[in-house]
């Protein structure tokens, strides 16, 4: 299965692919999104999403698109989010709404299967996922309690980066190697990541697990 990953950096992408492969139960085939790379980061991720979806659908053979962004100080996605009226404050619903409305406007292409999609929101940043299991406070619930009492997302994220990389300003090579190392550890106990990050990772994990079945139904080899 050819899976394109659109996220905030190449380092995040390397780690996320390991998690996606663990959820799929097999290695995915990487699909480059180099032409969009320079524009990543929030709000570039949602702003670029319509072009990414159209590019993958019309100009490539990618089977699936994974989108991941950091929540930072934004609210946690919850059952209270109204799917019909995406609240731009919830980054997950906002990205989901963009992908849904873009997909609905795609025209039919002979032999083209619909693009499979899954969206995740790292709360408050992807380093919390990489710290899962090592730092008992690296959970959505713990961050939500801190956020409710006025904790600063940038300060919290700096501490997470310091713990994961040994510095809050890692070079790309260090950021990538640590992401890969921690993603391998976390992927081996992926249920823990789902348990500690149910809103931003749990629903994403369920979506990815349905892909093999859905692509089989659509006649695409997984
Ligand atoms: Zn939401």
Boltz pocket constraint, residues with backbone or C-beta under 6 A from the ligand:
constraints:
  - pocket:
      binder: B
      contacts: [[A, 76], [A, 77], [A, 78], [A, 81], [A, 90], [A, 91], [A, 92], [A, 93], [A, 94]]
      max_distance: 6.0
